[in-house]
Amino acid sequence: MINGSSPFRMYPAKAAGPQKFESPQAVCHSCLSGTCCSSEDPIYLTAFDILRLSAYFDLSPAQWMLKFTQDRFDGEDSDWKRRAFVEDPDSSVVTHLRRRANAPTSPCVFLTYIREDDGTPRRVCGVHPARPLSCREYYFDTCQTRWTGELATLQAEGFEQIRDGKITADLVVRELNQIGTVNVETAPMSVQLEYSFWIEMRRALDVDAANREGVNSFDLEAYQDPIDEKLNRMLSSAWLRLEEKYGTVPWGEQLHPYEAGLSFTGTAERGRLLRITERSPGKDRLFGAGDYPYYVAGRASLLAMPVGTFRSLSVDDMERLVRNAPDPVASLAALRGAEALVRFASFVARADRLLELAPAGTIERELLFALSRIEASGQRCWKLHPGLRQAQKWAAKRASLPESWRKRLLKKPKGSREDWLKAQSAFGTWQANPSPSGDWPDSQHDYWLTLLRATTEGVLALG
């Protein structure tokens, strides 16, 4: 049983009632957001994926690939980035699914918008019975690590606010106007994440327009290999083997039986998908830009951590405590950093499992190490902020401190006090909002630990 007992939305399903699921597949099938179909890299297709999908559409593999696949994408060096997967004889990748716009993070051409009976917008796969292997296994491989799952929970919250009338078209316009033009090369994570959220809300407010918009916005032939080359690649004996990306023993979803026959051929959805491949985008251009291009989507980059389990200090409390300190500027900054750590600890304590695939206690162990370093350093904020010791005692119950760590407790942080003062964020944290030009975290796990470690280093540097 998968049980999200946290007060926070843990899964991208409806928030009403406890979020309990019988299996990972049940989480995936209950998802409102469909974020996995739009936020990651190209969807790889194996030879068997192409055979399954072309049979589903009742088209030849050649006809199907000419309409629904592409080998390169605009705005990136696809040959350098993708070609090795296609040409490596040990790889089963033949080509990639076409996107709504010519970018690897644009929504999949098959992503479909629907409204549930209560009016909640939802994004689903339009070809779910024939979906590729990478889509079948996505929850296990990526979403439950919180790379996509974190973004999915944010979008699920937005969809329910659309249902409840809290997010309207006027609100979306105001928010997008306030954000303005976003440079994806330099904008910090919070800006790109917020921008993509409101772009998606604009689509979900008008599901009919989103489903009608054509994808024929570029010369697809220029981004495809010759069809003979693709067919030869697909049917070459070097490429026909078990789909073993996830190990020699296939997962349950990989072996999910195909039971659709030719039932899709006469449906309105098949007709819609074929029409949008020939139709140019309308004036709204809902899919022109704005999709989140990275693997990490931390809610901590958008708002301050909530007050929770451990004693928190207000701004007035902190200013009063450092009023007579020898260096009130540095003391206040250190106390603000301590407050950020206490709120992070409260978030961890209330949020159940932050990282579903990481070993239990991973964050708690790192938190214990961070707080123990602050205690051992003699930093004045340790005595001033009662929540630090409370959080340390809580973390100690869930993770033991290895003896080897004790030698590292007094390790000095790098950088000058002035550098840390300048880099502190409005919420007292450090490195909570990275940008592509800096050290971008590789995963949600990496993001949380980077936030925790950098904030600890900042507090220590201001001692």
C-alpha positions as CSV (number, residue, x, y, z in Angstrom):
1,M,0.0,0.0,0.0
2,I,1.3,3.4,-1.0
3,N,0.1,5.9,1.6
4,G,0.6,9.6,1.4
5,S,-0.2,10.5,5.0
6,S,1.4,13.9,4.8
7,P,-0.7,17.1,5.1
8,F,0.9,18.1,1.8
9,R,-0.2,16.8,-1.6
10,M,2.2,13.9,-2.1
11,Y,0.8,12.5,-5.4
12,P,-0.6,14.2,-8.5
13,A,-4.0,12.7,-7.9
14,K,-7.1,14.5,-6.4
15,A,-6.4,15.8,-3.0
16,A,-9.8,14.9,-1.5
17,G,-9.4,12.1,1.1
18,P,-6.2,10.2,2.0
19,Q,-3.9,9.6,-0.9
20,K,-3.7,5.8,-0.7
21,F,-2.8,3.5,-3.6
22,E,-2.5,-0.2,-4.0
23,S,0.5,0.0,-6.3
24,P,2.7,2.4,-8.3
25,Q,0.6,1.7,-11.3
26,A,-2.5,3.0,-9.4
27,V,-0.7,6.3,-8.7
28,C,0.1,6.7,-12.4
29,H,-3.5,5.8,-13.4
30,S,-4.9,8.4,-11.0
31,C,-2.6,11.2,-12.1
32,L,-4.3,14.5,-13.1
33,S,-1.3,16.3,-14.6
34,G,0.2,14.1,-17.4
35,T,3.4,16.0,-16.6
36,C,5.6,13.0,-17.7
37,C,4.3,13.5,-21.2
38,S,5.5,17.1,-21.4
39,S,8.4,18.0,-19.1
40,E,11.2,15.6,-19.9
41,D,13.4,14.6,-22.8
42,P,12.3,13.0,-26.0
43,I,10.2,9.8,-25.8
44,Y,12.4,7.0,-27.2
45,L,10.8,4.4,-29.4
46,T,11.9,0.8,-29.9
47,A,11.1,-1.3,-32.9
48,F,8.3,-3.1,-30.9
49,D,6.9,0.3,-29.9
50,I,6.6,1.3,-33.5
51,L,4.9,-2.0,-34.5
52,R,2.5,-1.7,-31.6
53,L,1.5,1.9,-32.3
54,S,1.3,1.5,-36.1
55,A,-1.0,-1.5,-35.5
56,Y,-3.1,0.6,-33.1
57,F,-3.6,3.3,-35.8
58,D,-4.0,0.6,-38.6
59,L,-1.1,2.2,-40.6
60,S,2.0,0.7,-42.0
61,P,5.1,1.4,-39.8
62,A,6.4,3.7,-42.6
63,Q,3.2,5.7,-42.8
64,W,3.0,5.9,-39.0
65,M,6.7,7.1,-38.6
66,L,6.3,9.8,-41.2
67,K,3.4,11.3,-39.2
68,F,4.3,10.7,-35.6
69,T,8.1,10.6,-35.2
70,Q,11.1,12.9,-35.5
71,D,14.9,12.3,-35.1
72,R,16.1,15.8,-34.3
73,F,14.7,18.8,-32.4
74,D,15.1,22.6,-32.7
75,G,17.2,24.5,-30.2
76,E,19.7,21.8,-29.4
77,D,22.5,19.8,-30.9
78,S,20.4,16.7,-31.4
79,D,23.1,14.9,-33.4
80,W,25.5,15.2,-30.5
81,K,22.9,14.6,-27.8
82,R,20.7,11.9,-29.3
83,R,22.5,10.3,-32.2
84,A,24.5,7.9,-30.0
85,F,21.3,6.3,-28.8
86,V,20.1,5.7,-32.3
87,E,23.3,4.5,-33.8
88,D,24.6,2.4,-30.9
89,P,24.0,-1.3,-31.8
90,D,23.5,-2.0,-28.1
91,S,20.6,0.5,-27.9
92,S,17.1,-0.3,-28.8
93,V,16.2,3.3,-29.7
94,V,15.0,3.7,-33.3
95,T,13.5,7.2,-33.2
96,H,11.5,9.6,-31.0
97,L,7.9,10.6,-30.8
98,R,6.8,13.8,-32.4
99,R,6.0,16.8,-30.0
100,R,3.4,19.5,-30.1
101,A,6.2,22.0,-30.9
102,N,9.7,21.4,-32.2
103,A,11.3,21.1,-28.8
104,P,12.2,17.9,-26.8
105,T,10.3,19.3,-23.7
106,S,7.1,20.2,-25.6
107,P,4.1,18.0,-24.8
108,C,3.9,14.7,-26.7
109,V,1.7,14.8,-29.8
110,F,-0.6,12.2,-28.1
111,L,-1.3,14.2,-24.9
112,T,-5.0,14.8,-24.6
113,Y,-7.0,17.2,-22.4
114,I,-10.2,16.1,-20.8
115,R,-12.6,17.3,-18.1
116,E,-13.7,14.9,-15.4
117,D,-17.4,14.8,-14.3
118,D,-16.7,17.4,-11.5
119,G,-15.1,19.8,-14.0
120,T,-11.4,19.0,-13.1
121,P,-9.1,19.4,-16.1
122,R,-6.9,16.4,-16.7
123,R,-4.2,15.4,-19.2
124,V,-4.2,11.8,-20.4
125,C,-2.5,9.7,-23.0
126,G,-4.6,9.5,-26.2
127,V,-3.1,6.1,-27.1
128,H,-2.7,4.6,-23.7
129,P,-3.3,0.9,-24.7
130,A,-0.4,1.2,-27.2
131,R,1.9,3.6,-25.3
132,P,5.7,3.1,-25.7
133,L,7.8,1.2,-23.2
134,S,9.4,4.3,-21.9
135,C,5.9,5.6,-21.0
136,R,4.9,2.3,-19.4
137,E,7.9,2.4,-17.1
138,Y,8.1,6.1,-16.5
139,Y,6.6,6.2,-13.0
140,F,9.1,3.6,-11.7
141,D,12.1,5.2,-13.4
142,T,11.5,8.9,-12.9
143,C,8.2,10.3,-11.6
144,Q,8.4,8.7,-8.1
145,T,11.9,10.0,-7.6
146,R,10.2,13.4,-7.5
147,W,12.0,14.7,-10.6
148,T,8.7,14.9,-12.5
149,G,6.5,14.0,-9.5
150,E,7.1,17.3,-7.8
151,L,6.0,19.3,-10.8
152,A,3.1,17.0,-11.3
153,T,1.8,17.7,-7.8
154,L,2.0,21.4,-8.4
155,Q,0.1,21.1,-11.7
156,A,-2.5,18.8,-10.1
157,E,-3.1,21.5,-7.5
158,G,-3.6,24.1,-10.3
159,F,-6.1,21.9,-12.1
160,E,-8.2,21.5,-9.0
161,Q,-8.1,25.3,-8.5
162,I,-9.4,25.7,-12.0
163,R,-12.3,23.4,-11.1
164,D,-13.0,25.5,-8.0
165,G,-12.9,28.8,-9.9
166,K,-9.8,30.0,-8.1
167,I,-7.7,30.2,-11.2
168,T,-9.3,32.1,-14.1
169,A,-8.3,33.2,-17.5
170,D,-7.9,36.8,-16.2
171,L,-5.6,35.6,-13.4
172,V,-3.4,33.7,-15.8
173,V,-3.0,36.7,-18.1
174,R,-2.1,38.9,-15.1
175,E,0.5,36.4,-13.8
176,L,2.1,35.8,-17.2
177,N,2.3,39.6,-17.8
178,Q,3.9,40.0,-14.4
179,I,6.6,37.4,-15.2
180,G,7.2,38.8,-18.6
181,T,9.7,37.3,-21.1
182,V,11.7,34.4,-19.7
183,N,15.2,33.5,-20.9
184,V,15.6,29.8,-20.5
185,E,19.4,30.1,-20.6
186,T,19.7,32.3,-17.6
187,A,16.4,32.4,-15.7
188,P,16.5,30.8,-12.2
189,M,14.5,27.6,-11.5
190,S,11.7,29.4,-9.7
191,V,11.0,31.7,-12.6
192,Q,11.0,28.9,-15.2
193,L,8.9,26.7,-13.0
194,E,6.3,29.4,-12.3
195,Y,6.2,30.4,-15.9
196,S,5.6,26.9,-17.1
197,F,2.8,26.4,-14.4
198,W,0.8,29.4,-15.7
199,I,1.4,28.4,-19.4
200,E,-0.1,25.0,-18.5
201,M,-3.0,26.6,-16.6
202,R,-3.8,28.6,-19.8
203,R,-4.1,25.4,-21.8
204,A,-6.2,23.6,-19.2
205,L,-8.7,26.5,-19.0
206,D,-9.6,25.8,-22.7
207,V,-9.2,22.0,-23.3
208,D,-11.0,22.2,-26.6
209,A,-8.6,24.7,-28.0
210,A,-5.6,22.7,-26.7
211,N,-6.9,19.6,-28.3
212,R,-7.6,21.3,-31.7
213,E,-4.3,23.1,-32.0
214,G,-2.3,21.7,-34.9
215,V,1.3,20.5,-34.6
216,N,2.4,21.3,-38.2
217,S,4.4,24.3,-37.1
218,F,7.7,23.3,-38.8
219,D,9.0,21.3,-41.7
220,L,8.9,17.8,-40.1
221,E,10.8,16.2,-43.0
222,A,13.9,18.4,-42.2
223,Y,13.9,16.8,-38.7
224,Q,13.5,13.2,-39.9
225,D,16.0,10.7,-41.2
226,P,15.0,9.2,-44.6
227,I,12.2,6.7,-44.1
228,D,14.3,3.9,-45.7
229,E,17.0,4.5,-43.1
230,K,14.4,4.4,-40.3
231,L,12.8,1.2,-41.6
232,N,16.2,-0.5,-42.0
233,R,17.2,0.6,-38.5
234,M,13.9,-0.7,-37.1
235,L,14.0,-4.1,-38.9
236,S,17.7,-4.8,-38.6
237,S,18.5,-7.9,-36.6
238,A,20.9,-5.8,-34.4
239,W,17.9,-3.9,-33.1
240,L,15.4,-6.7,-32.6
241,R,15.9,-7.9,-29.0
242,L,14.3,-7.7,-25.6
243,E,13.4,-4.3,-24.3
244,E,15.7,-4.5,-21.3
245,K,16.3,-0.9,-20.3
246,Y,15.1,-1.6,-16.8
247,G,17.0,-4.9,-16.3
248,T,16.9,-8.5,-17.7
249,V,13.6,-9.2,-15.9
250,P,10.8,-7.0,-17.3
251,W,8.6,-5.1,-15.0
252,G,4.9,-5.7,-14.8
253,E,3.9,-2.7,-17.0
254,Q,6.4,-3.8,-19.6
255,L,4.5,-7.1,-20.0
256,H,1.0,-5.4,-20.0
257,P,-1.0,-7.3,-22.6
258,Y,-2.1,-5.5,-25.8
259,E,-5.9,-6.1,-26.1
260,A,-7.0,-3.2,-28.3
261,G,-7.0,-5.0,-31.7
262,L,-8.2,-2.5,-34.3
263,S,-10.8,-0.9,-31.9
264,F,-9.0,2.5,-32.2
265,T,-9.4,2.8,-36.0
266,G,-12.9,4.1,-36.1
267,T,-12.7,6.4,-33.1
268,A,-12.9,10.2,-33.0
269,E,-9.6,10.4,-31.1
270,R,-7.8,8.7,-34.0
271,G,-9.3,11.2,-36.4
272,R,-8.3,14.1,-34.2
273,L,-4.7,13.0,-33.9
274,L,-4.4,12.5,-37.6
275,R,-5.9,15.9,-38.3
276,I,-3.6,17.9,-35.9
277,T,-0.5,16.4,-37.6
278,E,-1.6,18.2,-40.8
279,R,-3.0,21.3,-39.3
280,S,-0.9,24.4,-38.5
281,P,-1.2,26.0,-35.1
282,G,-3.9,28.7,-34.7
283,K,-3.5,32.2,-33.4
284,D,-3.4,31.2,-29.8
285,R,-0.2,29.2,-30.2
286,L,-0.8,27.4,-26.9
287,F,2.1,25.0,-27.4
288,G,4.7,27.5,-28.8
289,A,6.8,27.7,-25.6
290,G,6.8,27.7,-21.9
291,D,7.3,24.0,-20.9
292,Y,9.6,23.3,-18.0
293,P,12.9,22.1,-19.4
294,Y,14.5,20.4,-16.5
295,Y,14.3,17.4,-14.2
296,V,14.0,19.3,-10.9
297,A,10.9,21.0,-9.6
298,G,11.3,21.9,-5.9
299,R,8.4,23.6,-4.2
300,A,11.0,25.3,-1.9
301,S,12.1,27.4,-4.8
302,L,8.7,29.0,-5.0
303,L,7.7,29.8,-1.5
304,A,9.0,29.9,2.1
305,M,8.9,26.6,4.0
306,P,5.9,26.4,6.3
307,V,6.0,26.8,10.1
308,G,5.5,23.4,11.6
309,T,6.7,20.9,14.0
310,F,9.6,22.7,15.6
311,R,9.8,26.1,17.3
312,S,9.9,28.9,14.8
313,L,11.0,32.5,15.2
314,S,9.3,35.6,13.7
315,V,11.3,38.4,12.1
316,D,10.7,40.5,15.2
317,D,12.0,37.7,17.4
318,M,15.2,37.5,15.4
319,E,15.8,41.2,15.4
320,R,15.3,41.4,19.1
321,L,17.7,38.6,19.8
322,V,20.6,40.1,17.8
323,R,20.0,43.7,18.8
324,N,23.0,43.8,21.2
325,A,25.2,41.3,19.3
326,P,28.8,42.5,18.4
327,D,27.9,42.1,14.7
328,P,24.1,42.4,14.4
329,V,24.2,42.1,10.6
330,A,26.0,38.8,10.5
331,S,24.1,37.5,13.5
332,L,20.7,38.3,12.0
333,A,21.8,36.6,8.7
334,A,22.9,33.5,10.6
335,L,19.7,33.4,12.6
336,R,17.6,33.7,9.4
337,G,19.6,30.8,8.0
338,A,18.9,28.8,11.2
339,E,15.2,29.6,10.8
340,A,15.3,28.3,7.2
341,L,16.9,25.0,8.5
342,V,14.2,24.7,11.2
343,R,11.5,25.2,8.7
344,F,13.1,22.7,6.3
345,A,13.2,20.2,9.2
346,S,9.5,20.8,9.9
347,F,8.7,20.3,6.2
348,V,10.7,17.0,6.3
349,A,8.9,15.8,9.5
350,R,5.5,16.6,8.1
351,A,5.9,15.5,4.5
352,D,6.2,11.8,5.0
353,R,8.8,10.5,2.4
354,L,10.3,13.3,0.3
355,L,12.2,10.8,-1.9
356,E,10.4,7.6,-2.5
357,L,13.4,5.7,-4.0
358,A,16.1,7.0,-1.7
359,P,16.8,4.9,1.4
360,A,14.6,5.8,4.4
361,G,16.2,8.4,6.6
362,T,18.4,9.9,3.9
363,I,17.3,13.5,4.4
364,E,17.0,13.0,8.2
365,R,20.6,11.7,8.3
366,E,21.9,14.7,6.4
367,L,19.8,17.0,8.6
368,L,21.3,15.5,11.7
369,F,24.8,16.0,10.3
370,A,24.1,19.6,9.4
371,L,22.7,20.6,12.8
372,S,25.5,18.7,14.6
373,R,28.0,20.8,12.7
374,I,26.4,24.0,13.8
375,E,26.3,22.8,17.4
376,A,30.0,21.8,17.3
377,S,31.1,25.0,15.7
378,G,29.9,27.1,18.6
379,Q,27.8,29.3,16.3
380,R,25.8,31.8,18.4
381,C,22.5,31.0,16.7
382,W,22.6,27.5,18.2
383,K,21.7,29.0,21.7
384,L,19.5,31.7,20.2
385,H,17.2,29.4,18.2
386,P,15.4,26.8,20.2
387,G,14.1,25.0,17.1
388,L,17.6,23.8,16.1
389,R,18.0,21.5,19.1
390,Q,14.4,20.3,18.7
391,A,15.0,19.4,15.1
392,Q,18.4,17.7,16.0
393,K,16.7,15.5,18.6
394,W,14.0,14.5,16.1
395,A,16.5,13.7,13.4
396,A,18.7,11.7,15.8
397,K,15.8,9.3,16.4
398,R,15.7,8.5,12.7
399,A,19.4,8.3,11.7
400,S,22.5,7.5,13.6
401,L,25.6,9.6,13.2
402,P,28.6,7.5,11.9
403,E,31.8,7.9,13.8
404,S,33.6,9.0,10.6
405,W,31.4,12.1,10.5
406,R,32.5,13.4,13.9
407,K,35.9,14.3,12.4
408,R,34.1,16.5,9.9
409,L,31.9,18.5,12.3
410,L,34.3,21.4,12.5
411,K,35.1,21.6,8.8
412,K,35.2,25.3,7.8
413,P,33.0,26.5,5.0
414,K,34.5,28.0,1.8
415,G,34.1,31.7,1.0
416,S,34.2,34.9,2.9
417,R,31.5,36.2,5.3
418,E,30.7,39.0,2.8
419,D,30.1,36.4,0.0
420,W,27.6,34.5,2.1
421,L,25.8,37.6,3.2
422,K,25.4,38.7,-0.4
423,A,24.2,35.3,-1.6
424,Q,21.5,34.7,1.1
425,S,18.0,34.5,-0.3
426,A,14.9,36.3,1.0
427,F,13.9,33.3,2.9
428,G,17.3,32.9,4.7
429,T,18.4,29.9,2.5
430,W,21.3,29.5,0.1
431,Q,21.2,27.7,-3.3
432,A,17.4,27.2,-3.2
433,N,16.9,28.7,-6.6
434,P,19.7,27.6,-9.0
435,S,19.9,28.7,-12.6
436,P,21.2,26.9,-15.7
437,S,24.4,28.9,-15.7
438,G,25.2,27.7,-12.2
439,D,25.3,24.3,-10.5
440,W,22.0,22.8,-11.7
441,P,21.0,19.7,-9.6
442,D,20.7,16.4,-11.4
443,S,17.8,15.1,-9.5
444,Q,15.2,16.0,-6.8
445,H,17.4,14.2,-4.3
446,D,20.4,16.4,-5.3
447,Y,18.3,19.5,-5.1
448,W,17.1,18.9,-1.5
449,L,20.6,18.0,-0.3
450,T,22.1,21.0,-2.1
451,L,19.7,23.3,-0.4
452,L,20.3,21.8,3.0
453,R,24.1,21.7,2.7
454,A,24.5,25.2,1.2
455,T,22.3,26.8,4.0
456,T,24.4,25.0,6.6
457,E,27.6,26.3,5.1
458,G,26.1,29.8,5.1
459,V,25.2,29.7,8.7
460,L,28.6,28.4,9.7
461,A,30.4,31.1,7.6
462,L,28.6,33.8,9.5
463,G,29.9,32.6,12.9
